[in-house]
């Protein structure tokens, strides 16, 4: 008799546009048993604040109490901030807050999850990043810097966690129909579409497909999956 492995999926940042869409998609597909997942859980800032180390340690302890022995965890971190501004105008506190949320928050999450992952081979973590860190966009100095830094974080943490049978990958997003695109004026959105070879923004369902692949392919780790319609 085959053993059905119970897997917990957690989506951090599940109240944001992309995070909320991913949570709804995951819950729908899990209920249809169309992929290997036992439960889906969303986590908002009130559940875990990635700028507060004590909040992260509390979240990990709470998570541990809900898991079955040896149960793998699949985590998508969709948390992020984008405080935009030109180099000469952006305040130092806004720059530092962006890095604290987007980079330090991921470091602390991985750090405090590691003990929990020791007996949970097959666990995997996907961090949502951005093409902006590679191509650079005027007025996004803090956001682009934070997303570039995630590449180093991913590479090293993937190598260190590999011995535990745990994978870490980035999905570097282009422009999507949900999320931070709503900060962009509509007339500029049309200009952006013209720069994308596929001439459209991505869909949440397409992002979820990429997350499924990255979470469930046990030989993929330390990688940067580009999901941007051919933009870069």
C-alpha positions in Angstrom: 0.0 0.0 0.0 1.4 3.4 -1.0 1.7 5.9 1.8 0.1 9.3 1.1 2.6 12.0 2.3 0.9 14.9 4.0 2.4 18.2 3.1 1.7 21.7 4.5 1.8 24.6 2.1 2.2 28.1 3.7 1.9 31.3 1.7 3.4 34.3 3.4 2.1 37.7 2.4 -1.4 36.3 1.7 -3.2 39.6 2.0 -1.4 41.3 -0.9 -2.6 41.1 -4.5 -0.3 38.3 -5.6 -0.2 36.5 -2.3 -4.0 36.5 -2.0 -4.4 35.2 -5.5 -1.9 32.4 -4.8 -3.7 31.4 -1.6 -7.0 31.2 -3.4 -5.4 29.2 -6.3 -3.7 26.8 -3.9 -6.8 26.2 -1.8 -8.8 25.5 -5.0 -6.3 23.0 -6.4 -5.7 21.3 -3.1 -9.5 20.7 -2.7 -9.5 19.1 -6.1 -6.6 16.8 -5.1 -4.9 17.9 -8.4 -1.5 18.2 -6.7 0.2 16.7 -3.7 -0.8 18.9 -0.8 -2.5 18.1 2.5 -3.3 21.6 3.7 -2.9 25.2 2.7 -2.4 28.0 5.1 -2.0 31.8 4.5 0.0 34.0 6.7 -0.5 37.8 6.9 1.6 40.4 8.6 -0.4 39.9 11.8 0.6 36.2 11.8 4.3 36.9 11.1 6.1 40.3 10.7 9.3 39.7 8.8 10.8 42.9 10.1 10.5 41.6 13.7 12.7 38.7 14.6 10.6 37.8 17.7 7.5 37.6 15.5 9.3 35.2 13.2 10.5 32.9 16.1 6.9 32.8 17.5 5.5 31.9 14.0 8.0 29.1 13.6 7.1 27.7 17.1 3.4 27.9 16.3 4.0 26.2 13.0 6.0 23.4 14.6 3.0 22.6 16.9 0.7 22.2 14.0 2.9 19.8 11.9 2.9 16.1 11.9 6.2 14.3 12.6 8.4 14.4 9.5 5.8 16.4 7.5 7.5 18.4 4.8 6.7 22.1 4.4 6.2 24.0 1.2 6.6 27.8 1.7 6.0 30.6 -0.8 7.1 34.0 0.5 5.1 36.6 -1.3 5.9 39.3 1.2 7.6 42.5 0.0 7.5 46.3 -0.1 8.4 48.7 -2.8 9.1 52.3 -1.6 9.8 54.0 -4.8 11.9 57.2 -5.3 14.7 58.6 -7.3 18.2 58.2 -5.9 18.6 61.8 -4.9 15.1 62.0 -3.3 14.5 58.6 -1.6 14.9 58.9 2.2 17.4 56.7 4.0 14.7 55.2 6.3 12.6 54.2 3.2 15.7 52.5 1.7 16.5 50.7 4.9 12.9 49.6 5.5 12.8 48.1 2.0 16.0 46.1 2.5 14.9 45.1 6.0 11.6 43.6 4.7 12.8 42.1 1.4 16.2 40.9 2.4 16.7 40.7 6.1 13.2 39.3 6.6 14.0 36.4 4.2 17.3 35.8 6.0 15.6 35.6 9.4 12.9 33.4 8.1 15.4 30.9 6.7 17.6 31.1 9.8 14.8 30.2 12.2 13.2 27.7 10.0 16.4 25.6 9.7 16.0 23.7 13.0 12.4 22.8 12.0 13.5 21.6 8.6 16.2 19.1 9.9 13.8 16.2 10.1 11.6 17.3 7.2 13.3 16.2 4.0 11.5 17.2 0.8 10.6 20.7 2.2 11.1 23.6 -0.1 11.0 27.3 -0.1 10.2 29.7 -2.9 10.9 33.4 -2.6 9.1 35.8 -5.0 11.6 38.3 -6.4 11.6 40.6 -9.4 13.1 41.2 -12.8 13.7 44.8 -11.7 16.7 43.6 -9.7 18.3 42.5 -13.0 17.3 45.1 -15.5 17.1 48.1 -13.3 14.2 50.6 -13.5 14.5 54.3 -12.9 13.1 55.3 -9.5 13.3 51.8 -7.9 16.8 52.1 -6.3 15.7 50.5 -3.0 13.5 47.8 -4.5 16.0 46.8 -7.2 18.8 46.7 -4.7 16.8 44.4 -2.4 15.9 42.0 -5.2 19.5 41.8 -6.4 20.6 40.9 -2.9 18.1 38.0 -2.8 20.2 36.2 -5.4 23.1 35.8 -3.1 20.8 34.8 -0.2 19.2 32.2 -2.4 22.5 30.7 -3.7 24.1 30.4 -0.3 21.1 29.2 1.7 20.3 26.6 -1.0 23.8 25.1 -0.6 23.6 25.1 3.2 20.2 23.5 3.3 20.9 21.0 0.6 22.3 18.6 3.2 18.9 18.5 4.9 17.1 17.7 1.6 15.6 21.2 1.5 15.5 23.4 -1.6 15.4 27.2 -1.9 14.6 29.0 -5.2 13.7 32.4 -6.4 11.0 33.2 -8.9 11.9 36.5 -10.5 8.6 38.1 -11.7 7.9 40.5 -14.5 4.7 42.4 -14.5 1.5 40.7 -13.3 -2.2 41.5 -13.4 -2.2 41.6 -9.6 0.1 43.1 -7.0 2.3 46.1 -7.3 1.3 46.8 -10.9 -1.6 48.8 -9.4 0.9 51.4 -8.3 1.7 52.1 -12.0 -0.6 54.6 -13.8 -2.8 53.0 -16.5 -1.2 54.9 -19.4 2.2 53.7 -18.3 0.9 50.1 -18.0 0.2 50.1 -21.7 3.8 51.2 -22.4 5.1 48.4 -20.2 3.0 45.8 -22.1 4.6 47.0 -25.4 8.1 46.2 -23.9 7.1 42.6 -23.0 7.6 40.2 -25.9 4.3 38.4 -25.1 2.6 41.8 -25.0 0.6 41.2 -21.8 1.0 40.9 -18.0 1.3 37.6 -16.3 -1.6 35.8 -14.6 -1.8 34.5 -11.0 -2.6 31.0 -12.3 0.7 31.1 -14.3 2.6 32.1 -11.3 1.1 29.3 -9.3 2.2 26.8 -12.0 5.7 28.1 -11.7 5.6 27.8 -7.9 4.3 24.2 -8.1 7.3 23.3 -10.3 9.8 25.0 -8.1 8.3 23.6 -4.9 8.0 20.0 -6.1 11.1 19.5 -8.2 13.6 18.1 -5.7 16.6 18.6 -8.0 16.0 22.3 -8.5 17.7 24.5 -5.9 19.7 27.7 -5.8 18.0 28.7 -9.0 16.4 31.9 -10.3 13.3 31.1 -12.4 12.5 34.0 -14.7 8.8 34.5 -15.1 8.5 37.7 -17.1 7.0 37.1 -20.6 10.4 37.3 -22.2 11.2 40.8 -20.7 14.7 39.7 -19.7 
